[in-house]
Amino acid sequence: MTAEKPPVLFLSHGAPPLADDALWTRQLADWSATFGKPKDILMVSAHWENAPVSLSATERRQELVYDFWGFPQKYYDVRYDAPLAPELANEVAKLTSDHGHHVERDESRGLDHGAYVPLKEMFPGADVPVVQMSMPTLDPRGLFELGRTLAPLRDRGTLIVGSGFTTHNLHWFNPAAGPDGTPPAASSEFDHWAEETMAAGDVDSILDFIHKAPAARQAHPRSEHWAPLYVALGAASESGGIEAKTAIEGFWFGLSKRSWTLS
């Protein structure tokens, strides 16, 4: 895959301590080396829900959004000073507006941890322009259609990234077990279903995961960490289907970190 036509990604982004996990940081770095450096990056993170569609700052760089609590100070000292992406923001606004979305600019909004935590590992030079887009809804079909409107961005070299988590139930998070401990059965069951369903290109089942997946409500008590996948699927499916390849697999403190390259 070349930079002229980047893939679409769905990644499990991890909490700030991901930076201390040598395996996962290496997996993210190795993944980004499998495709050319993009012209710019559009991030859709589980941690920004806002209607109407909103775009992060493009006029003046803002501080990162440290949207977490109770961590050591070093995680609040992290910087990721990627270039702003006003040209990309304009393209996003045009494409989505042409399909009936009202778009707002939030010039006070920086990148949240669903964006900068993985990007720091994948593009550590912080030399690729980035803009973040909010999810205006958690409705699966609505986000899928929003993703379809963004598909033309790939032709200009934009990497579209949905950043969530393949399973996300913080009741399973058990630091005492270590990052590589045995995951709960429900997390494993959902991960296995997701692997098979994505490999089959069964978009309808992914969108209706709450009725089709085993342990769906345990894996996602609320769907915001699964929802960025809908946008990614929409952006990748414009040609009539998707090809999904697992880029990262395994578990982190009981949560599935499975991530996909979509084309």
URDADA-V259374 format. One record per backbone hydrogen bond with DSSP energy under -0.5 kcal/mol. NH is the residue of the N-H (numbers start at 1). CO is the residue of the C=O. E is the energy in kcal/mol with one decimal. If there is no record, write none. Layout:
<<NH CO E> <NH CO E>>
This chain:
<<5 2 -0.8> <6 3 -0.6> <6 154 -0.5> <8 262 -2.4> <9 160 -2.5> <10 260 -2.1> <11 162 -2.6> <12 257 -0.5> <13 11 -0.7> <13 164 -2.5> <18 15 -2.5> <19 16 -1.8> <20 17 -2.2> <21 18 -2.2> <22 20 -0.9> <25 21 -2.4> <26 22 -1.7> <27 23 -2.3> <28 24 -2.4> <29 25 -2.1> <30 26 -2.9> <31 27 -2.1> <32 28 -2.1> <33 29 -1.0> <34 31 -2.0> <35 32 -0.9> <36 1 -1.3> <39 157 -2.5> <40 157 -0.9> <41 129 -2.3> <42 159 -2.6> <43 41 -0.6> <43 131 -2.4> <44 161 -2.7> <45 43 -0.5> <45 133 -0.5> <46 163 -2.0> <48 45 -1.4> <50 48 -0.6> <50 135 -1.7> <53 102 -0.7> <55 104 -1.8> <56 132 -2.2> <57 109 -2.5> <65 111 -2.9> <66 64 -0.9> <67 65 -1.9> <68 66 -1.8> <75 72 -1.6> <76 73 -1.8> <77 73 -0.7> <77 74 -0.7> <82 80 -1.4> <89 85 -2.4> <90 86 -2.3> <91 87 -1.9> <92 88 -2.8> <93 89 -2.6> <94 90 -2.2> <95 91 -2.7> <96 92 -2.6> <97 93 -2.3> <98 94 -2.3> <99 95 -0.6> <99 96 -0.7> <100 97 -1.9> <101 96 -2.5> <104 53 -2.7> <106 55 -3.0> <107 105 -0.8> <109 106 -1.9> <110 108 -0.5> <113 65 -0.6> <115 112 -1.9> <116 112 -2.4> <117 113 -1.2> <119 115 -1.7> <120 116 -2.2> <121 117 -0.7> <121 118 -0.8> <122 118 -2.2> <123 119 -3.1> <126 123 -2.3> <129 39 -0.6> <130 83 -2.0> <131 41 -2.1> <133 43 -2.9> <134 54 -2.5> <135 48 -2.5> <136 134 -0.6> <143 139 -2.4> <144 140 -2.3> <145 141 -2.5> <146 142 -1.9> <147 143 -2.4> <148 144 -1.9> <149 145 -1.6> <150 146 -0.8> <150 147 -0.8> <151 147 -0.6> <151 148 -0.9> <153 150 -2.1> <154 151 -1.8> <155 152 -1.0> <156 153 -1.3> <157 4 -0.6> <157 154 -1.6> <158 153 -1.9> <159 40 -2.5> <160 7 -0.7> <160 158 -0.6> <161 42 -2.7> <161 159 -0.5> <162 9 -3.1> <163 44 -3.2> <163 161 -0.6> <164 11 -2.6> <164 162 -0.6> <165 225 -2.4> <166 256 -0.9> <167 256 -1.0> <168 219 -3.1> <172 169 -2.2> <173 170 -0.6> <174 172 -0.5> <177 174 -1.7> <178 175 -1.3> <181 178 -1.5> <188 184 -2.0> <189 185 -2.7> <190 186 -2.3> <191 187 -2.3> <192 188 -2.4> <193 189 -2.1> <194 190 -2.8> <195 191 -2.6> <196 192 -2.2> <197 193 -2.8> <198 194 -2.5> <199 195 -2.0> <200 196 -1.7> <201 198 -1.4> <202 197 -2.2> <203 201 -1.8> <206 202 -1.7> <207 203 -2.6> <208 204 -1.5> <209 206 -1.4> <211 208 -1.8> <212 208 -1.5> <213 209 -2.8> <216 213 -1.0> <219 215 -2.9> <220 216 -2.2> <221 218 -0.5> <225 222 -0.6> <226 223 -1.3> <227 223 -2.2> <228 224 -0.6> <229 226 -1.6> <230 227 -1.4> <231 227 -1.0> <232 228 -2.1> <233 229 -2.8> <234 230 -2.2> <235 231 -2.3> <236 232 -1.7> <237 233 -1.3> <240 237 -2.3> <245 243 -0.5> <245 261 -2.3> <247 259 -3.0> <248 259 -1.3> <252 255 -2.7> <253 179 -1.5> <255 252 -1.8> <257 250 -2.4> <259 248 -2.2> <260 10 -2.5> <261 245 -2.6> <262 8 -3.4> <262 260 -0.5> <263 243 -2.0>>
